[in-house]
Amino acid sequence: MTIRHFLNLSDVGGEGIAHILNEAMERKERRAGWPKGKPDADRPLDGAVLAMIFEKSSTRTRVSFDLAMRQLGGSAIVLEGSSSQLGRGETIADTARVLSRFADAIMIRTDHHQKAEELAEYATVPVINGLTDLSHPCQLLADMQTVIETRARLAGTRWAWLGDGNNVCNSLIEAAALMHFQLAVATPNRFEPDVGMCAMASTRDDIFFTEDPVEAIDGAEVVVTDTWVSMGQDDEDYRREAFARFRVDEAMLARAAPGATLLHCLPAHRGEEVTDAVIDGPQSAVWDEAENRLHAQKALLMWCLGRI
């Protein structure tokens, strides 16, 4: 039986993503008003264990995956990179072999994408990318769910990305190519997205790239931004200068379509990539987006373990 790894959105494909999003929204609706720790009525992952490896700091990924397993009837084990044997030189391959004996699935949040790929190569259980330097596919599942909930559709919507061509941006490009929504990516010179991810969009005339944030946001129904300085980057002053005109403030958001939806994966550096008035304003879906990490990942876990 083929192991269902989830390192990028293309591992699932458009049809699979649609199934995951439908499952996520149905489960979210069925448990509305329930205590957060109460398991779903069917407990589809009863007894299953998720091993979570964290080599980078986390709030939403850690809490949402832990709670996802509890609501699905399973449990989660946390391994910090610094306090596990990975921090003392044990190989990724050996860690994969061992954790496959203890857990039904493995989630890793790490710096280099190659580590997630190596983990998947040697694991005999599904491996989930909780964030790497290349991509953040779990975030895009939540983003797409949020847009469906707020705009009643996904295909054909027009999105704009303003900021760094980082891991979230890379996954957004992949999502647009797979799920057929329009995307304008605006990044400063030298901060473009991954070349391989951009190649996915090369045959699409509704995905384009620019250095002009105004051109990108014009008429957009969904506006997405992210921090200018990610974990581990040490060129803060240079980045702040390069990204200054990409800030999403009220004037910038007014250039989007009326009632446009704002997304931000968090944490936000308020006053830099986004202002208080925007992230706390009526067009912000940021808090729904954060909650949907839980619901989307529940459905993802079910997909990885062959329940949907």
Phi, psi and chi 1 to 4 in degrees:
 res  aa     phi    psi   chi1   chi2   chi3   chi4
   1 MET       -  133.8  180.0  178.5  176.8      -
   2 THR   -69.8  132.4  -57.8      -      -      -
   3 ILE   -79.7  131.9  -58.1  172.4      -      -
   4 ARG   -91.9   85.5  -71.5 -179.1  164.7 -175.9
   5 HIS   -78.6  156.2  -62.5  -55.6      -      -
   6 PHE  -133.9   84.6 -178.1   71.0      -      -
   7 LEU   -99.6  -31.0  -56.6 -174.5      -      -
   8 ASN  -144.1  165.3  -73.7  -55.0      -      -
   9 LEU   -61.7  -30.4  -68.4  168.8      -      -
  10 SER   -66.1  -17.2   55.1      -      -      -
  11 ASP   -66.3  -25.3  -67.2  -30.0      -      -
  12 VAL   -97.7  -40.4 -179.7      -      -      -
  13 GLY    83.1  165.4      -      -      -      -
  14 GLY   -59.6  -44.9      -      -      -      -
  15 GLU   -64.8  -41.6 -175.3  176.3  -10.2      -
  16 GLY   -65.2  -39.8      -      -      -      -
  17 ILE   -61.2  -42.6  -69.4  170.8      -      -
  18 ALA   -60.3  -41.8      -      -      -      -
  19 HIS   -63.6  -43.2  -75.8  -50.2      -      -
  20 ILE   -62.7  -45.5  -72.3  171.5      -      -
  21 LEU   -65.1  -39.9  -65.2  177.2      -      -
  22 ASN   -63.1  -43.4  -73.4  -24.8      -      -
  23 GLU   -63.3  -42.0 -179.6   73.5   21.2      -
  24 ALA   -60.6  -46.1      -      -      -      -
  25 MET   -71.1  -36.4  -71.1 -176.9  -74.6      -
  26 GLU   -66.3  -43.5  -71.8  173.4    4.4      -
  27 ARG   -67.5  -38.6  -74.6 -168.5  172.4  -89.1
  28 LYS   -60.2  -44.6  178.2 -179.2  179.9  179.5
  29 GLU   -66.7  -39.0 -176.2  177.9    2.2      -
  30 ARG   -67.3  -27.4  -73.2 -157.3  -63.3  -93.0
  31 ARG  -106.8   18.0   62.8  172.9  -62.9  118.7
  32 ALA   -56.9  129.2      -      -      -      -
  33 GLY    86.9   -5.6      -      -      -      -
  34 TRP   -76.6  156.1  -73.0   19.3      -      -
  35 PRO   -59.7  143.1  -21.8   32.6      -      -
  36 LYS   -60.6  -32.9  -56.2  -64.2 -169.2  -63.5
  37 GLY   -89.4   -1.1      -      -      -      -
  38 LYS   -75.9  128.4 -178.7  177.6  179.0  178.6
  39 PRO   -66.6  151.7  -19.6   31.9      -      -
  40 ASP   -58.7  152.3  -70.2   -4.6      -      -
  41 ALA   -57.9  -35.7      -      -      -      -
  42 ASP   -90.7  -12.4   57.6  -14.3      -      -
  43 ARG    42.3   61.1  -59.6  176.6   63.1  100.0
  44 PRO   -66.0  -21.3   26.1  -36.7      -      -
  45 LEU  -113.2   36.8  -63.5 -172.2      -      -
  46 ASP   -54.3  122.4 -170.3   32.5      -      -
  47 GLY    85.6   -9.5      -      -      -      -
  48 ALA   -75.5  150.6      -      -      -      -
  49 VAL  -124.6  132.3  175.3      -      -      -
  50 LEU  -108.0  124.2  172.6   67.8      -      -
  51 ALA   -92.8  127.1      -      -      -      -
  52 MET  -115.1  121.5  -56.4 -167.7  -65.1      -
  53 ILE  -104.7  122.7  -58.4  172.2      -      -
  54 PHE  -118.3  109.8  -71.4   95.9      -      -
  55 GLU  -105.5   -0.9  -66.7 -168.9  -43.1      -
  56 LYS  -133.5  154.0  -59.3 -165.0   79.4  168.6
  57 SER   -59.4  152.3  -59.2      -      -      -
  58 SER  -157.3  142.6  175.7      -      -      -
  59 THR  -120.0  -66.3  -63.2      -      -      -
  60 ARG   -65.7  -43.2  -79.8  149.8  -67.6  -82.0
  61 THR   -63.0  -44.6  -62.3      -      -      -
  62 ARG   -66.0  -49.7 -177.4  166.9 -178.4  165.0
  63 VAL   -68.3  -42.6  174.3      -      -      -
  64 SER   -68.0  -39.6   58.7      -      -      -
  65 PHE   -70.4  -39.6  -92.9  111.3      -      -
  66 ASP   -61.6  -49.7 -169.4  -41.3      -      -
  67 LEU   -67.8  -33.2 -171.1   53.5      -      -
  68 ALA   -59.2  -45.6      -      -      -      -
  69 MET   -65.8  -38.7  -73.1  -58.0  -67.0      -
  70 ARG   -63.2  -44.4  -64.5 -172.2 -163.9 -164.5
  71 GLN   -68.8  -27.4  -69.6 -172.8    0.4      -
  72 LEU   -86.2   -0.7  -67.4  170.8      -      -
  73 GLY    96.7    0.0      -      -      -      -
  74 GLY  -103.1 -158.4      -      -      -      -
  75 SER  -147.5  167.3   58.7      -      -      -
  76 ALA  -132.9  146.5      -      -      -      -
  77 ILE  -119.6  131.7  -61.2  172.0      -      -
  78 VAL  -103.0  130.8  175.0      -      -      -
  79 LEU  -121.0  119.9  -67.3   90.0      -      -
  80 GLU   -85.8  136.3  -54.7  -76.4   -2.9      -
  81 GLY   -56.8  -40.5      -      -      -      -
  82 SER   -72.0  -24.5   60.1      -      -      -
  83 SER  -107.9   -1.1   59.5      -      -      -
  84 SER   -98.7  175.9   70.5      -      -      -
  85 GLN   -69.2  -16.7  -66.1  -60.5  -20.5      -
  86 LEU   -58.9  -35.3  -83.0  172.0      -      -
  87 GLY   -72.2  -10.8      -      -      -      -
  88 ARG  -112.9   14.3  -60.2 -177.4   63.3 -112.0
  89 GLY   103.6    1.3      -      -      -      -
  90 GLU   -63.4  141.2 -176.8  169.5   44.8      -
  91 THR   -72.6  155.9   66.5      -      -      -
  92 ILE   -60.0  -41.3  -67.7  -74.2      -      -
  93 ALA   -61.0  -45.4      -      -      -      -
  94 ASP   -67.3  -38.9  -74.1   -8.0      -      -
  95 THR   -61.4  -41.7  -62.0      -      -      -
  96 ALA   -61.4  -43.9      -      -      -      -
  97 ARG   -63.5  -42.6  -65.8 -178.2  179.0  106.6
  98 VAL   -70.6  -49.3  169.7      -      -      -
  99 LEU   -63.2  -28.5  -70.4 -177.6      -      -
 100 SER   -65.0  -23.9  -65.2      -      -      -
 101 ARG   -80.5  -21.6  -59.0  -64.4 -176.8   97.0
 102 PHE  -104.4  -27.1  -67.1  138.0      -      -
 103 ALA  -125.8  158.6      -      -      -      -
 104 ASP   -89.9  -17.1  -61.5  -76.3      -      -
 105 ALA  -158.2  158.6      -      -      -      -
 106 ILE  -129.5  132.1  -55.6  168.3      -      -
 107 MET  -113.7  135.5 -171.8  -78.3  -63.8      -
 108 ILE  -128.4  136.1 -176.2  167.8      -      -
 109 ARG  -121.7  110.1 -177.7  176.7  172.1   91.5
 110 THR  -147.2  177.8 -173.4      -      -      -
 111 ASP   -83.9  -53.2   44.5    6.6      -      -
 112 HIS   -98.4  129.2  -59.6  -60.6      -      -
 113 HIS   -60.6  -29.5 -167.8   76.1      -      -
 114 GLN   -60.2  -28.8  -67.5   82.2   -5.1      -
 115 LYS   -66.2  -42.3  -69.5 -177.3 -180.0 -179.7
 116 ALA   -64.6  -39.6      -      -      -      -
 117 GLU   -65.1  -40.7  -67.3  177.8  -33.0      -
 118 GLU   -68.2  -38.5 -174.0  176.2   -1.4      -
 119 LEU   -59.5  -44.3 -166.2   67.9      -      -
 120 ALA   -67.0  -33.3      -      -      -      -
 121 GLU   -63.8  -37.0  179.1 -178.9   -5.0      -
 122 TYR  -103.3  -13.5  -70.3   97.1      -      -
 123 ALA   -76.6  149.3      -      -      -      -
 124 THR  -108.0   14.5   55.4      -      -      -
 125 VAL  -130.5  164.4  -61.7      -      -      -
 126 PRO   -61.3  141.7  -25.2   35.4      -      -
 127 VAL  -116.1  131.9  171.4      -      -      -
 128 ILE  -115.1  132.1  -63.4  170.6      -      -
 129 ASN   -82.4  107.2  171.6    8.2      -      -
 130 GLY   -87.9   -4.6      -      -      -      -
 131 LEU   152.2  132.4  176.1  145.1      -      -
 132 THR  -135.6  178.9   67.7      -      -      -
 133 ASP   -68.3  -21.4   58.9  -16.5      -      -
 134 LEU   -87.6  -43.5  175.2   66.6      -      -
 135 SER  -151.0  163.3   60.3      -      -      -
 136 HIS  -141.6   68.1 -163.0   -3.0      -      -
 137 PRO   -65.8  -29.9   24.8  -35.3      -      -
 138 CYS   -61.6  -38.1  -71.7      -      -      -
 139 GLN   -62.8  -39.6 -178.5   62.3   53.4      -
 140 LEU   -71.2  -28.8  -99.5  -64.4      -      -
 141 LEU   -61.2  -45.4  -70.3  178.4      -      -
 142 ALA   -65.4  -39.6      -      -      -      -
 143 ASP   -63.0  -45.1  -69.8   -0.7      -      -
 144 MET   -66.5  -39.1  -71.9 -173.7  -76.8      -
 145 GLN   -60.3  -42.9  178.6 -179.3  -17.0      -
 146 THR   -62.9  -41.0  -54.8      -      -      -
 147 VAL   -66.8  -40.9  168.6      -      -      -
 148 ILE   -60.7  -41.9  -65.7  171.4      -      -
 149 GLU   -68.0  -35.8  -69.4  174.9  -13.1      -
 150 THR   -90.5  -26.9   56.7      -      -      -
 151 ARG  -120.3   -0.1  -49.7 -158.5   69.9   82.8
 152 ALA    67.9    8.7      -      -      -      -
 153 ARG  -163.7  164.1   75.7 -167.8 -155.0  -76.8
 154 LEU  -122.3  -56.0 -179.1   60.1      -      -
 155 ALA   -58.5  132.5      -      -      -      -
 156 GLY    89.1  -13.1      -      -      -      -
 157 THR   -67.4  155.6   50.9      -      -      -
 158 ARG  -110.4  118.5 -178.2  159.1 -170.5 -100.3
 159 TRP  -109.2  152.2  -62.1   43.6      -      -
 160 ALA  -131.2  133.0      -      -      -      -
 161 TRP  -107.5  129.0  170.8  -87.3      -      -
 162 LEU  -123.4  116.2  -87.0   60.8      -      -
 163 GLY   139.6 -141.9      -      -      -      -
 164 ASP   -78.5  140.5 -170.9   13.3      -      -
 165 GLY   -80.7   63.5      -      -      -      -
 166 ASN   -94.1 -162.2   61.7   11.5      -      -
 167 ASN   -63.9  -39.4   47.6    8.0      -      -
 168 VAL   -66.6  -41.8 -179.7      -      -      -
 169 CYS   -60.3  -43.2 -179.5      -      -      -
 170 ASN   -58.4  -45.3  -69.8  -26.6      -      -
 171 SER   -69.2  -31.0  -70.4      -      -      -
 172 LEU   -64.9  -41.4  176.0   56.2      -      -
 173 ILE   -61.0  -44.4  -65.1  166.6      -      -
 174 GLU   -62.3  -41.7 -169.7  176.7   28.2      -
 175 ALA   -62.8  -44.1      -      -      -      -
 176 ALA   -61.7  -40.8      -      -      -      -
 177 ALA   -66.7  -36.9      -      -      -      -
 178 LEU   -81.6  -33.9  -70.5  168.2      -      -
 179 MET  -109.8    5.8  -57.5  -52.6  -69.5      -
 180 HIS    62.2   47.0  -53.4  -69.5      -      -
 181 PHE  -115.1  158.2   56.4   83.5      -      -
 182 GLN   -81.0  147.1  -59.5  172.7   46.8      -
 183 LEU  -147.3  130.6  174.1   63.8      -      -
 184 ALA  -115.7  123.0      -      -      -      -
 185 VAL  -108.4  117.6  175.3      -      -      -
 186 ALA  -112.6  117.2      -      -      -      -
 187 THR  -136.1  151.5   61.0      -      -      -
 188 PRO   -67.5  160.5  -14.3   28.1      -      -
 189 ASN   -56.0  135.9 -178.3   37.7      -      -
 190 ARG    81.7    0.5  -65.3 -177.9   55.3 -164.1
 191 PHE  -123.1   33.2  -66.7   95.9      -      -
 192 GLU   -72.0  159.9  -65.0   84.6   -2.3      -
 193 PRO   -66.3  174.8  -16.0   28.4      -      -
 194 ASP   -60.1  136.8  175.3   73.9      -      -
 195 VAL   -61.2  -40.9  172.5      -      -      -
 196 GLY   -64.6  -41.1      -      -      -      -
 197 MET   -66.6  -39.2  -68.4  -65.8 -171.5      -
 198 CYS   -63.6  -31.7  -68.9      -      -      -
 199 ALA   -62.8  -30.0      -      -      -      -
 200 MET   -61.4  -29.7  -68.4 -173.4   62.8      -
 201 ALA   -93.0   -1.1      -      -      -      -
 202 SER   -65.5  -23.9   61.5      -      -      -
 203 THR   -97.0    3.2   59.4      -      -      -
 204 ARG  -106.4  129.8  -65.0  -82.4  -57.2  -81.9
 205 ASP   -89.6   -1.2   57.5    8.9      -      -
 206 ASP  -108.2   14.0   55.3   -3.0      -      -
 207 ILE  -123.8  119.1  -58.9  176.8      -      -
 208 PHE  -138.8  164.1   75.6   92.6      -      -
 209 PHE  -125.2  141.9  -56.8   88.9      -      -
 210 THR  -151.5  162.7  178.5      -      -      -
 211 GLU  -101.0    4.0  -65.7  179.3   16.7      -
 212 ASP  -108.3  108.4 -177.1   -3.4      -      -
 213 PRO   -64.3  -30.7   22.8  -33.1      -      -
 214 VAL   -66.9  -42.2  173.2      -      -      -
 215 GLU   -61.0  -39.7  180.0 -175.6   16.7      -
 216 ALA   -70.5  -42.8      -      -      -      -
 217 ILE   -81.5  -16.5 -159.1  172.0      -      -
 218 ASP   -55.9  113.4 -177.3   36.9      -      -
 219 GLY    78.0    6.1      -      -      -      -
 220 ALA   -69.5  139.8      -      -      -      -
 221 GLU   -88.5  -25.1  -62.4  170.9   83.9      -
 222 VAL  -130.2  126.4 -177.4      -      -      -
 223 VAL  -115.6  125.1  178.3      -      -      -
 224 VAL  -122.8  134.6 -165.4      -      -      -
 225 THR  -140.6  174.7 -172.0      -      -      -
 226 ASP  -157.9  169.1 -166.7    6.3      -      -
 227 THR   -58.3  146.6  178.9      -      -      -
 228 TRP   -79.6  -24.0  -63.6  -20.0      -      -
 229 VAL  -123.8  110.2 -176.4      -      -      -
 230 SER   -88.0  169.9  -62.8      -      -      -
 231 MET   -56.9  129.7  -70.3  176.9  -74.9      -
 232 GLY    90.9   -6.7      -      -      -      -
 233 GLN   -87.2  136.3  -65.2  173.9  -29.6      -
 234 ASP  -116.0   15.5   55.2    8.3      -      -
 235 ASP  -109.6   49.3   53.7  -12.6      -      -
 236 GLU   -59.6  -49.4  -68.3 -172.4   23.1      -
 237 ASP   -62.3  -43.4  -67.7  -19.9      -      -
 238 TYR   -63.7  -41.5  176.2   72.4      -      -
 239 ARG   -65.6  -44.5  -77.4  176.6  166.5  -91.3
 240 ARG   -60.6  -36.5  -71.3 -168.4  176.9   95.4
 241 GLU   -70.0  -42.8 -179.1  178.4   -8.5      -
 242 ALA   -66.8  -32.1      -      -      -      -
 243 PHE   -98.6   -0.5  -73.0  107.4      -      -
 244 ALA   -53.1  -39.6      -      -      -      -
 245 ARG   -81.9    2.0   63.5 -166.9 -179.4   92.6
 246 PHE   -99.1    3.7  -70.0   78.0      -      -
 247 ARG   -61.9  134.7  177.2  178.5  -66.3  109.4
 248 VAL   -94.0   96.9 -177.2      -      -      -
 249 ASP  -109.9 -173.9   55.4   18.4      -      -
 250 GLU   -63.1  -38.1  -70.3  176.4  -71.8      -
 251 ALA   -66.9  -41.0      -      -      -      -
 252 MET   -66.8  -45.1 -179.2   67.2   79.4      -
 253 LEU   -63.9  -29.5 -171.7   59.3      -      -
 254 ALA   -65.1  -18.2      -      -      -      -
 255 ARG   -77.8  -17.0  -64.8  178.5  178.3  -85.9
 256 ALA   -75.9  178.1      -      -      -      -
 257 ALA   -63.2  151.0      -      -      -      -
 258 PRO   -55.8  131.4  -25.8   35.2      -      -
 259 GLY    73.8   19.1      -      -      -      -
 260 ALA   -56.7  148.5      -      -      -      -
 261 THR   -94.1  130.2  -59.3      -      -      -
 262 LEU   -97.8  132.3  174.8   80.2      -      -
 263 LEU  -123.3  146.2  -60.5  179.1      -      -
 264 HIS  -154.1  128.4 -171.3  -51.9      -      -
 265 CYS   -73.2  -16.3   68.2      -      -      -
 266 LEU    67.8  152.2  -58.4  175.9      -      -
 267 PRO   -73.9  149.3   28.9  -35.9      -      -
 268 ALA   -97.8  140.6      -      -      -      -
 269 HIS   -98.1   87.2  -70.3 -154.2      -      -
 270 ARG   -59.6  133.7  -70.3  165.3  175.2  -99.8
 271 GLY    93.0  -11.7      -      -      -      -
 272 GLU  -102.0  -90.6  -68.7 -173.2    5.8      -
 273 GLU   -73.2  -21.1   74.0  -86.0    4.6      -
 274 VAL  -149.1  145.6   65.3      -      -      -
 275 THR   -94.5  161.8   60.8      -      -      -
 276 ASP   -57.2  -43.2  -72.5  -15.8      -      -
 277 ALA   -61.1  -29.9      -      -      -      -
 278 VAL   -85.8  -50.1  168.9      -      -      -
 279 ILE   -69.3  -26.8 -162.3  169.8      -      -
 280 ASP   -98.6    5.0  -65.0  -32.6      -      -
 281 GLY   -85.9  177.5      -      -      -      -
 282 PRO   -68.5  -18.7   24.8  -34.7      -      -
 283 GLN   -91.1   -5.1  -67.2  173.7 -112.2      -
 284 SER   -79.0  129.1  173.1      -      -      -
 285 ALA  -113.7   23.0      -      -      -      -
 286 VAL   -62.0  -38.8  167.7      -      -      -
 287 TRP   -77.1  -35.6  -42.2  115.8      -      -
 288 ASP   -63.8  -40.2  -67.1  -31.4      -      -
 289 GLU   -59.6  -44.2  176.5 -171.0   10.8      -
 290 ALA   -63.8  -44.6      -      -      -      -
 291 GLU   -61.8  -36.0  178.6 -170.1  -21.0      -
 292 ASN   -69.8  -11.9  -78.1  -22.6      -      -
 293 ARG   -56.3  -41.1  -70.7  -70.1  -55.7  -83.4
 294 LEU   -61.8  -52.8  164.7   64.0      -      -
 295 HIS   -68.8  -41.7  -53.8  -64.4      -      -
 296 ALA   -65.4  -38.7      -      -      -      -
 297 GLN   -74.3  -27.5  -74.6  160.1 -168.2      -
 298 LYS   -60.5  -47.3  -73.6  172.8   66.4  177.6
 299 ALA   -66.4  -37.3      -      -      -      -
 300 LEU   -61.9  -45.1  170.2   62.9      -      -
 301 LEU   -59.6  -39.6  -74.5  161.6      -      -
 302 MET   -65.7  -38.3  -68.1 -179.2   62.5      -
 303 TRP   -65.0  -46.9  178.2   85.3      -      -
 304 CYS   -60.0  -35.2  -73.0      -      -      -
 305 LEU   -96.0   13.7  -67.5  172.0      -      -
 306 GLY    73.7   23.6      -      -      -      -
 307 ARG   -90.2  -16.8  -57.7  -59.6 -163.6  -87.8
 308 ILE  -134.9      -   59.0  172.0      -      -
